[in-house]
């Protein structure tokens, strides 16, 4: 049977997120008063902080943006990769820029975890092979360790199927959004809103039809009950019914016996049909 590893409880993910937000707030406050090389050290600390997985606020700080006009511009590019990019983006940038900053083990691990989030977004499942290609892992055990760590960190929620070698995704955490992607996101939200409006209108129409159908059925039932009651009353008050009952000995206390005797008498004198 396949081994299934489910995500941890929501409370653990929430506590990790709160801690990460607090740490990020501390980094952004420090960035207001630091400049130059000190800002570089702050970026390196933020990239290694265990619970910090979003960096957009730090990237937007003026003293961080000022590094673009200095010899430390590559640290801004590195921070952008942690905001929006993946492990493969880092490896590609290292090939293109000779003196691009090196990452320590903790920072490499975090970038791989963020890459899992990017790979799992807008998917319901992903194969081990695709994830291994994204993270550049060598063994299944190493890949599963990263998935489990991402689950513990509250970055992804889902289950691992070791037999099928598939990770089934229920949801993922959010990552920072590049400014150039905002119009695309806005368009998708607008489309979602229009779809929701159409569904709401259809449900309202269906509800109204249900109300009208129920009212019509109630009217029919009331009409039928009234007709039955009227017929029953008419039959009860009809004098012809009493005469009919008397003639045939119905409810007359002995009439039934007289009818039986007449029938018996006729049976003793059968008709001669010859």
GUBALUM-472361 format. One line per 10 residues: number of its first residue (from 0); their letters; for each residue x negated, y negated, z of C-alpha. Coordinates in Angstrom, 2 decimals, padded with zeros to 5 digits. Layout:
BEGIN
NUM = a = X/Y/Z ~ ...
***
This chain:
BEGIN
0 = xxxxxxxxxx = 000.00/000.00/000.00 ~ -001.16/-003.50/-000.70 ~ -002.49/-005.53/002.19 ~ -000.61/-008.79/002.61 ~ -002.06/-011.68/004.61 ~ 000.47/-014.40/005.37 ~ -000.13/-018.01/006.24 ~ -000.36/-019.19/009.81 ~ 002.38/-021.01/011.63 ~ 003.38/-024.51/010.62
10 = xxxxxxxxxx = 002.36/-025.90/014.01 ~ -001.29/-025.06/013.45 ~ -001.27/-026.81/010.07 ~ 000.37/-029.87/011.62 ~ -002.19/-030.13/014.43 ~ -005.07/-029.84/011.97 ~ -003.57/-032.56/009.81 ~ -003.16/-034.91/012.77 ~ -006.75/-034.37/013.84 ~ -007.99/-034.95/010.30
20 = xxxxxxxxxx = -006.02/-038.19/010.01 ~ -007.51/-039.44/013.25 ~ -011.02/-038.68/012.07 ~ -010.39/-040.36/008.71 ~ -009.11/-043.46/010.50 ~ -012.33/-043.61/012.49 ~ -014.41/-043.40/009.30 ~ -012.43/-046.18/007.62 ~ -012.80/-048.43/010.67 ~ -016.56/-047.88/010.70
30 = xxxxxxxxxx = -016.74/-048.62/006.96 ~ -015.53/-052.17/007.63 ~ -018.69/-053.06/009.51 ~ -021.33/-050.95/007.74 ~ -023.23/-051.71/004.56 ~ -025.74/-050.14/002.20 ~ -027.55/-047.08/003.45 ~ -025.36/-046.93/006.56 ~ -022.29/-046.50/004.35 ~ -024.05/-043.60/002.60
40 = xxxxxxxxxx = -024.55/-041.90/005.96 ~ -020.89/-042.48/006.77 ~ -019.83/-040.85/003.49 ~ -022.02/-037.85/004.19 ~ -020.52/-037.48/007.66 ~ -016.96/-037.72/006.30 ~ -017.66/-035.07/003.65 ~ -018.90/-032.71/006.36 ~ -016.12/-033.40/008.89 ~ -014.28/-030.13/009.39
50 = xxxxxxxxxx = -010.70/-031.45/009.46 ~ -010.93/-034.25/006.90 ~ -009.68/-033.23/003.44 ~ -008.45/-036.53/001.98 ~ -010.80/-039.41/001.25 ~ -008.81/-041.94/-000.76 ~ -008.63/-044.50/002.05 ~ -012.37/-044.30/002.62 ~ -013.08/-044.60/-001.09 ~ -010.93/-047.74/-001.29
60 = xxxxxxxxxx = -012.88/-049.57/001.42 ~ -014.68/-052.67/-000.01 ~ -018.04/-051.73/001.51 ~ -017.82/-048.30/-000.14 ~ -016.89/-049.80/-003.50 ~ -019.83/-052.19/-003.15 ~ -022.17/-049.19/-003.49 ~ -021.28/-049.07/-007.20 ~ -023.55/-052.10/-007.67 ~ -026.46/-050.54/-005.80
70 = xxxxxxxxxx = -028.88/-047.65/-006.07 ~ -026.39/-045.58/-004.06 ~ -023.77/-045.51/-006.82 ~ -023.98/-041.70/-007.03 ~ -022.52/-041.38/-003.55 ~ -019.40/-043.14/-004.74 ~ -019.19/-040.65/-007.60 ~ -019.66/-037.83/-005.12 ~ -016.87/-039.19/-002.94 ~ -014.62/-039.38/-006.01
80 = xxxxxxxxxx = -015.25/-035.69/-006.69 ~ -014.11/-034.86/-003.15 ~ -011.04/-037.04/-003.71 ~ -009.92/-035.73/-007.08 ~ -012.35/-033.15/-008.41 ~ -013.36/-029.54/-008.04 ~ -016.46/-027.47/-007.38 ~ -017.02/-027.09/-011.12 ~ -016.96/-030.89/-011.52 ~ -019.74/-031.20/-008.98
90 = xxxxxxxxxx = -021.85/-028.58/-010.72 ~ -021.32/-030.26/-014.09 ~ -022.21/-033.71/-012.71 ~ -025.41/-032.31/-011.21 ~ -026.45/-031.16/-014.66 ~ -025.72/-034.56/-016.16 ~ -027.29/-036.71/-013.41 ~ -030.72/-035.57/-012.34 ~ -030.84/-037.20/-008.90 ~ -027.23/-036.53/-007.97
100 = xxxxxxxxxx = -026.85/-035.91/-004.19 ~ -027.21/-032.37/-002.89 ~ -024.54/-030.94/-000.62 ~ -025.14/-028.94/002.53 ~ -023.37/-025.65/003.25 ~ -020.46/-027.24/005.13 ~ -019.85/-029.74/002.31 ~ -020.04/-027.05/-000.37 ~ -017.56/-024.95/001.58 ~ -015.14/-027.87/001.87
110 = xxxxxxxxxx = -015.36/-028.63/-001.84 ~ -014.55/-025.02/-002.63 ~ -011.54/-025.17/-000.29 ~ -010.33/-028.31/-002.05 ~ -010.85/-026.53/-005.36 ~ -008.46/-023.80/-004.18 ~ -005.80/-026.48/-003.61 ~ -006.31/-027.88/-007.11 ~ -006.22/-024.41/-008.68 ~ -003.01/-023.48/-006.83
120 = xxxxxxxxxx = -001.08/-026.67/-007.49 ~ 001.94/-026.27/-009.80 ~ 001.59/-022.47/-009.75 ~ 003.46/-019.68/-008.07 ~ 000.59/-017.22/-008.26 ~ -003.04/-017.02/-009.35 ~ -005.31/-014.03/-009.96 ~ -008.47/-013.38/-008.03 ~ -010.40/-013.62/-011.29 ~ -009.22/-017.17/-011.99
130 = xxxxxxxxxx = -009.97/-018.30/-008.46 ~ -013.39/-016.66/-008.50 ~ -014.17/-018.53/-011.71 ~ -013.11/-021.84/-010.14 ~ -015.17/-021.30/-006.98 ~ -018.07/-019.44/-008.64 ~ -017.97/-016.67/-006.03 ~ -019.76/-013.37/-006.53 ~ -017.70/-010.88/-004.51 ~ -014.07/-010.25/-003.66
140 = xxxxxxxxxx = -014.87/-010.45/000.04 ~ -016.40/-013.90/-000.37 ~ -013.38/-015.10/-002.35 ~ -010.90/-013.77/000.22 ~ -012.86/-015.45/003.02 ~ -012.39/-018.79/001.25 ~ -008.66/-018.16/000.77 ~ -008.24/-017.24/004.43 ~ -010.17/-020.34/005.47 ~ -007.93/-022.49/003.26
150 = xxxxxxxxxx = -004.88/-020.94/004.93 ~ -006.30/-021.56/008.42 ~ -007.03/-025.17/007.45 ~ -003.43/-025.74/006.32 ~ -004.44/-026.39/002.72 ~ -002.48/-023.57/001.10 ~ 000.46/-021.44/002.18 ~ 001.08/-018.02/000.69 ~ 000.01/-014.39/000.80 ~ -002.78/-012.27/-000.60
160 = xxxxxxxxxx = -002.09/-009.03/-002.43 ~ -005.37/-007.13/-002.38 ~ -004.04/-004.25/-004.47 ~ -002.82/-006.44/-007.33 ~ -005.64/-008.97/-006.73 ~ -003.20/-011.86/-006.78 ~ -002.66/-014.78/-004.43 ~ 001.02/-015.74/-004.24 ~ 001.52/-019.42/-003.47 ~ 004.45/-020.89/-001.56
170 = xxxxxxxxxx = 003.08/-024.43/-001.30 ~ -000.12/-026.43/-001.06 ~ -001.34/-029.53/000.73 ~ -001.62/-032.79/-001.18 ~ -004.82/-034.28/-002.52 ~ -005.71/-037.85/-003.42 ~ -004.31/-039.11/-006.70 ~ -006.42/-041.04/-009.24 ~ -004.99/-044.40/-010.21 ~ -004.73/-043.35/-013.87
180 = xxxxxxxxxx = -002.44/-040.46/-012.87 ~ 000.13/-042.65/-011.11 ~ 002.16/-043.43/-014.29 ~ 002.37/-039.70/-015.07 ~ 003.51/-038.95/-011.53 ~ 006.04/-041.79/-011.68 ~ 007.44/-040.40/-014.93 ~ 007.83/-036.96/-013.38 ~ 009.57/-038.41/-010.35 ~ 011.92/-040.35/-012.63
190 = xxxxxxxxxx = 012.72/-037.19/-014.56 ~ 013.37/-035.35/-011.29 ~ 015.68/-038.14/-010.13 ~ 017.67/-038.01/-013.38 ~ 017.98/-034.24/-013.14 ~ 019.12/-034.50/-009.53 ~ 021.72/-037.09/-010.56 ~ 023.13/-034.80/-013.27 ~ 023.31/-031.89/-010.81 ~ 025.02/-034.08/-008.20
200 = xxxxxxxxxx = 027.62/-035.21/-010.75 ~ 028.26/-031.62/-011.83 ~ 028.71/-030.53/-008.21 ~ 031.08/-033.44/-007.53 ~ 033.15/-032.50/-010.58 ~ 033.24/-028.87/-009.54 ~ 034.31/-029.87/-006.03 ~ 037.15/-032.03/-007.41 ~ 038.30/-029.20/-009.66 ~ 038.28/-026.87/-006.68
210 = xxxxxxxxxx = 040.38/-029.30/-004.64 ~ 042.89/-029.71/-007.49 ~ 043.07/-025.96/-008.06 ~ 043.69/-025.34/-004.38 ~ 046.44/-027.98/-004.30 ~ 048.09/-026.44/-007.37 ~ 047.94/-022.98/-005.85 ~ 049.48/-024.34/-002.64 ~ 052.34/-025.94/-004.60 ~ 053.01/-022.70/-006.45
220 = xxxxxxxxxx = 053.01/-020.75/-003.21 ~ 055.41/-023.19/-001.57 ~ 057.72/-023.10/-004.62 ~ 057.73/-019.30/-004.64 ~ 058.42/-019.10/-000.91 ~ 061.29/-021.58/-001.28 ~ 062.79/-019.55/-004.14 ~ 062.55/-016.32/-002.15 ~ 064.15/-017.96/000.84 ~ 066.97/-019.39/-001.31
230 = xxxxxxxxxx = 067.69/-016.02/-002.95 ~ 067.68/-014.28/000.40 ~ 070.14/-016.79/001.81 ~ 072.38/-016.51/-001.26 ~ 072.52/-012.72/-001.02 ~ 073.29/-012.90/002.68 ~ 076.22/-015.32/002.15 ~ 077.65/-013.61/-000.99 ~ 081.19/-012.03/-000.28 ~ 080.79/-009.63/-003.21
240 = xxxxxxxxxx = 077.94/-008.04/-001.30 ~ 080.27/-007.28/001.66 ~ 082.92/-005.72/-000.66 ~ 080.22/-003.65/-002.37 ~ 078.93/-002.40/000.95 ~ 082.50/-001.52/002.07 ~ 083.31/000.41/-001.09 ~ 080.20/002.50/-000.87 ~ 080.20/003.02/002.85 ~ 077.17/000.98/003.65
250 = xxxxxxxxxx = 076.93/-000.22/007.25 ~ 080.67/000.51/008.01 ~ 080.37/003.08/010.79 ~ 081.85/006.17/009.12 ~ 082.14/005.17/005.51 ~ 079.19/007.27/004.61 ~ 081.01/010.37/005.88 ~ 084.10/009.61/003.72 ~ 081.93/009.20/000.64 ~ 080.30/012.55/001.36
260 = xxxxxxxxxx = 083.69/014.25/001.68 ~ 084.92/012.85/-001.64 ~ 081.79/014.13/-003.34 ~ 082.24/017.55/-001.75 ~ 085.91/017.70/-002.90 ~ 085.04/016.89/-006.46 ~ 082.39/019.59/-006.48 ~ 085.11/022.25/-005.71 ~ 087.04/021.31/-008.82 ~ 084.57/021.06/-011.61
270 = xxxx = 085.77/019.77/-014.95 ~ 086.68/022.35/-017.59 ~ 084.89/021.22/-020.70 ~ 085.98/024.15/-022.90
***
